[in-house]
Amino acid sequence: MKMRKRKWGKAGIILTSACCWCLSLLLLNKIEQRAGCFNGYFSSPAVTCEGVRRFQEQSQNPEILPEITAWSKEEGQQIRGEIRESVTEDVWKLSGNMEHFFVGSLAGGSYPWEKDEEGCMVSTALAEELFGTQMIEGMQVEIAGKEYWIRGCIKSGEAFAAVHAEKGDVMQGIFLSYQDRSVSGSLAKNLLGQIVGREPDGFWEGNLYSAAARIIVTIPAWVLAAICMSGVWSLTGRITDFRLRLIIKLTVAAGICVLTAFGLCLTFRFSPDYLPVMWSDLEFFPSLIEKKWGEFQNVCQFALCPGDAGMLGNFRNIMFAVAGSLLASINISADIKAVLIQKCQNCLEPDNPSEECKDRYSDVDCTRCIHHRAD
């Protein structure tokens, strides 16, 4: 009965670990959708919509520019629906492509095209508040005294609406969306400086959080792989023939090195900004960590855009999911190691154990023990 309970308990632990890890992979996929996204936050008005358009038109290489979306947030705007009375919520004004700004957040409908001045988006929370349902495509809503047609719904627990900005509107931030997810943050920050004329007061670097999330997600896999590799390596010690044991050990070592290198390539996806010019520069990584931590604190002083806030929330959820998976993985790994390496408790003769046996074979498998080779 106790054995059955243990088996069911272990099965439950394995299932919990697998579910937590699968959840972390789903969250990582959402984060990586915004890996090529950067957002510049400014404490004072940054640029007008017309200024952004002029910069794009005057660029010498417009084909290499990312998708540029200028944005501003207007708080406490009156929003009135067809069914319920008006509510006071935030309104995001965007100059550019809404699809890139809210990438991965569409709950239903479609995004308004850039010249659709009568179209708008609302969050799922606002849709429930105004209409009692999320199926609101084609309904009419009044925002700050102007009527709009709802084109789609954005997944969010915060109530807000999004409309296209007018030419004279002054924007508070610039959002950049690159197709290449490996673009460095320094390149994006330099482009923001060219558009606005000064560096942003807060900077959100999408590929940094994507790369960090990837490392966190792979931790349980690395732990499990390390235990398995250790067990396989220990199994090679059971071979009594020295030449054969040496050949197999070298083969296993080569295989472990190849798999480790492949795993490291899959795990680390940082941009060139995170590599020192000279590997002898010991101050590079401590100063880099301090710099990035300062940037994170600066950007958190602003009210994050919905996409950035969702990315940060997914990052935190990944940490919790991986912690649950890691605890279960450690438990599973201990069982795997026990199966791969079954130690003999009777390797030493109780009356007169030899020194050679005690020094060399006391905690390895009994098949290598000099007192049992004859068996």
Buried (B, 14 or more C-beta within 10 A) or exposed (E): EEEEEEEEEBEEBBEBBBBBBEBBEEBBEBBBBBBBBBBBBBEEEBBBBBBBBEBEEEBEEEEEBBBBBBBBBBEEBEBBBEEEEBBEBBBBBBBBBBBBBBBBBBBBBEBBEBEBEEBBBBBBBBBBBBBEEBEBBEBBBBBBEEEBBBBBBBBBEBBBBBBBBEEEBBBBBBBBBBEEBEBBBEBBBEBBEEBBEEEBBBBBBBBBBBBBBBBBBBBBBBBBBEBBBBBBBBBBBEBEEEEEBEEBBEEBEEEBEEEBEEBEEEBEBBBEBBEEEEEEEEEBEEEBEEEBEEBBEBBBEBEBBBBBBBBBBBBEBBBEBBBBBBBBBBBBBEBBBEEBBEEBEEBBEEEEBEEEBEEEBEEBBBBBBEBBEEE
